[in-house]
Amino acid sequence: MDDRRDELEDVIAGLRAHDAVADAFIAKSFTDRLVIVDIDGPDEVPPDVVDHLADHDLRGADGVYSDREAQSFAGSVGDTTRHHFLDMQTRGAHQSYVVEVE
């Protein structure tokens, strides 16, 4: 495991201890690493969680991709609200896979 992934695993462990966080985990988009945070109920991400993520160079993915301020909302999953945070330290560093059809 690389050092950055180890750091993100530590961040996630801390998030899981927060009362408002139902779950948190690392995911990968085509070219980026994301931290996914599920918040109990229909609530927004608490400001202290957003600040903690920002301290580790994680920003609301929709806010980065669309230049909107700190947007992280990705939808509802059961009784939780899902938010995506983009790892700015490794942004664009992952390879996407292309399948060629003949």
ZADO-1210 file (C-alpha; in nm, 4 decimals, padded with zeros to 6 digits):
<atoms>
<atom x="00.0000" y="00.0000" z="00.0000" code="MET" pos="1"/>
<atom x="00.1335" y="00.3471" z="-00.0794" code="ASP" pos="2"/>
<atom x="00.1856" y="00.6137" z="00.1878" code="ASP" pos="3"/>
<atom x="-00.1064" y="00.8249" z="00.0663" code="ARG" pos="4"/>
<atom x="-00.3478" y="00.5338" z="00.0826" code="ARG" pos="5"/>
<atom x="-00.2244" y="00.4565" z="00.4362" code="ASP" pos="6"/>
<atom x="-00.2895" y="00.8193" z="00.5329" code="GLU" pos="7"/>
<atom x="-00.6405" y="00.8055" z="00.3847" code="LEU" pos="8"/>
<atom x="-00.7136" y="00.4816" z="00.5720" code="GLU" pos="9"/>
<atom x="-00.6234" y="00.6657" z="00.8946" code="ASP" pos="10"/>
<atom x="-00.8505" y="00.9567" z="00.7969" code="VAL" pos="11"/>
<atom x="-01.1343" y="00.7135" z="00.7302" code="ILE" pos="12"/>
<atom x="-01.0844" y="00.5383" z="01.0633" code="ALA" pos="13"/>
<atom x="-01.1245" y="00.8750" z="01.2346" code="GLY" pos="14"/>
<atom x="-01.4358" y="00.9570" z="01.0328" code="LEU" pos="15"/>
<atom x="-01.6043" y="00.6295" z="01.1255" code="ARG" pos="16"/>
<atom x="-01.5807" y="00.7303" z="01.4926" code="ALA" pos="17"/>
<atom x="-01.7836" y="01.0493" z="01.4272" code="HIS" pos="18"/>
<atom x="-02.1479" y="01.0275" z="01.5411" code="ASP" pos="19"/>
<atom x="-02.2883" y="01.1624" z="01.2119" code="ALA" pos="20"/>
<atom x="-02.0870" y="00.9268" z="00.9873" code="VAL" pos="21"/>
<atom x="-02.2542" y="00.5958" z="00.9029" code="ALA" pos="22"/>
<atom x="-01.9632" y="00.4739" z="00.6873" code="ASP" pos="23"/>
<atom x="-01.6546" y="00.5948" z="00.5025" code="ALA" pos="24"/>
<atom x="-01.4338" y="00.4232" z="00.2479" code="PHE" pos="25"/>
<atom x="-01.1918" y="00.4762" z="-00.0402" code="ILE" pos="26"/>
<atom x="-01.3120" y="00.4401" z="-00.3985" code="ALA" pos="27"/>
<atom x="-01.1659" y="00.5068" z="-00.7394" code="LYS" pos="28"/>
<atom x="-01.3178" y="00.6883" z="-01.0340" code="SER" pos="29"/>
<atom x="-01.1625" y="00.6604" z="-01.3792" code="PHE" pos="30"/>
<atom x="-00.8666" y="00.8826" z="-01.2947" code="THR" pos="31"/>
<atom x="-00.9108" y="00.9900" z="-00.9327" code="ASP" pos="32"/>
<atom x="-00.9157" y="00.8515" z="-00.5815" code="ARG" pos="33"/>
<atom x="-01.2198" y="00.9414" z="-00.3741" code="LEU" pos="34"/>
<atom x="-01.3174" y="00.9161" z="-00.0113" code="VAL" pos="35"/>
<atom x="-01.6851" y="00.8294" z="00.0156" code="ILE" pos="36"/>
<atom x="-01.8653" y="00.9446" z="00.3295" code="VAL" pos="37"/>
<atom x="-02.2155" y="00.8277" z="00.4197" code="ASP" pos="38"/>
<atom x="-02.3942" y="01.0597" z="00.6633" code="ILE" pos="39"/>
<atom x="-02.6824" y="00.9353" z="00.8794" code="ASP" pos="40"/>
<atom x="-03.0138" y="01.0644" z="00.7475" code="GLY" pos="41"/>
<atom x="-03.0629" y="01.3463" z="00.4978" code="PRO" pos="42"/>
<atom x="-02.8113" y="01.5762" z="00.6647" code="ASP" pos="43"/>
<atom x="-02.5183" y="01.7632" z="00.5171" code="GLU" pos="44"/>
<atom x="-02.1640" y="01.6737" z="00.6143" code="VAL" pos="45"/>
<atom x="-02.0914" y="01.8399" z="00.9501" code="PRO" pos="46"/>
<atom x="-01.8490" y="02.1329" z="00.9221" code="PRO" pos="47"/>
<atom x="-01.5906" y="01.9639" z="01.1467" code="ASP" pos="48"/>
<atom x="-01.5866" y="01.6612" z="00.9122" code="VAL" pos="49"/>
<atom x="-01.5457" y="01.8866" z="00.6064" code="VAL" pos="50"/>
<atom x="-01.2613" y="02.0702" z="00.7819" code="ASP" pos="51"/>
<atom x="-01.0947" y="01.7414" z="00.8778" code="HIS" pos="52"/>
<atom x="-01.1138" y="01.6200" z="00.5173" code="LEU" pos="53"/>
<atom x="-00.9803" y="01.9535" z="00.3875" code="ALA" pos="54"/>
<atom x="-00.6871" y="01.9268" z="00.6294" code="ASP" pos="55"/>
<atom x="-00.5948" y="01.6094" z="00.4383" code="HIS" pos="56"/>
<atom x="-00.6396" y="01.7625" z="00.0899" code="ASP" pos="57"/>
<atom x="-00.9821" y="01.6106" z="00.0282" code="LEU" pos="58"/>
<atom x="-01.2376" y="01.8378" z="-00.1397" code="ARG" pos="59"/>
<atom x="-01.6024" y="01.7930" z="-00.2377" code="GLY" pos="60"/>
<atom x="-01.5760" y="01.6137" z="-00.5741" code="ALA" pos="61"/>
<atom x="-01.8645" y="01.7933" z="-00.7422" code="ASP" pos="62"/>
<atom x="-01.7214" y="02.1228" z="-00.6261" code="GLY" pos="63"/>
<atom x="-01.3880" y="02.0403" z="-00.7900" code="VAL" pos="64"/>
<atom x="-01.5321" y="01.8981" z="-01.1108" code="TYR" pos="65"/>
<atom x="-01.7876" y="02.1747" z="-01.1627" code="SER" pos="66"/>
<atom x="-01.6213" y="02.4693" z="-00.9853" code="ASP" pos="67"/>
<atom x="-01.9095" y="02.4963" z="-00.7398" code="ARG" pos="68"/>
<atom x="-01.8254" y="02.5717" z="-00.3788" code="GLU" pos="69"/>
<atom x="-01.7582" y="02.2571" z="-00.1696" code="ALA" pos="70"/>
<atom x="-02.0289" y="02.0398" z="-00.3272" code="GLN" pos="71"/>
<atom x="-01.9939" y="01.6761" z="-00.2244" code="SER" pos="72"/>
<atom x="-02.3521" y="01.5415" z="-00.2360" code="PHE" pos="73"/>
<atom x="-02.3837" y="01.2313" z="-00.4518" code="ALA" pos="74"/>
<atom x="-02.7250" y="01.0947" z="-00.3542" code="GLY" pos="75"/>
<atom x="-02.9120" y="00.8875" z="-00.1007" code="SER" pos="76"/>
<atom x="-02.8262" y="00.5305" z="-00.0110" code="VAL" pos="77"/>
<atom x="-03.0928" y="00.3749" z="00.2079" code="GLY" pos="78"/>
<atom x="-03.1191" y="00.5895" z="00.5196" code="ASP" pos="79"/>
<atom x="-02.7910" y="00.7712" z="00.4554" code="THR" pos="80"/>
<atom x="-02.6748" y="01.0581" z="00.2380" code="THR" pos="81"/>
<atom x="-02.3621" y="00.9861" z="00.0302" code="ARG" pos="82"/>
<atom x="-02.0891" y="01.2423" z="-00.0292" code="HIS" pos="83"/>
<atom x="-01.7788" y="01.2155" z="-00.2496" code="HIS" pos="84"/>
<atom x="-01.4508" y="01.3854" z="-00.1633" code="PHE" pos="85"/>
<atom x="-01.1688" y="01.4028" z="-00.4176" code="LEU" pos="86"/>
<atom x="-00.8091" y="01.3336" z="-00.3158" code="ASP" pos="87"/>
<atom x="-00.6335" y="01.6418" z="-00.4487" code="MET" pos="88"/>
<atom x="-00.2851" y="01.4983" z="-00.3898" code="GLN" pos="89"/>
<atom x="-00.3373" y="01.2174" z="-00.6410" code="THR" pos="90"/>
<atom x="-00.5906" y="01.3845" z="-00.8718" code="ARG" pos="91"/>
<atom x="-00.5561" y="01.2511" z="-01.2274" code="GLY" pos="92"/>
<atom x="-00.2849" y="01.0028" z="-01.1297" code="ALA" pos="93"/>
<atom x="-00.4885" y="00.6869" z="-01.1786" code="HIS" pos="94"/>
<atom x="-00.5274" y="00.5168" z="-01.5117" code="GLN" pos="95"/>
<atom x="-00.8650" y="00.4410" z="-01.6551" code="SER" pos="96"/>
<atom x="-00.9119" y="00.1253" z="-01.8489" code="TYR" pos="97"/>
<atom x="-01.0241" y="00.1243" z="-02.2088" code="VAL" pos="98"/>
<atom x="-01.1710" y="-00.1851" z="-02.3626" code="VAL" pos="99"/>
<atom x="-01.1319" y="-00.2101" z="-02.7356" code="GLU" pos="100"/>
<atom x="-01.4059" y="-00.3907" z="-02.9217" code="VAL" pos="101"/>
<atom x="-01.3136" y="-00.5442" z="-03.2522" code="GLU" pos="102"/>
</atoms>
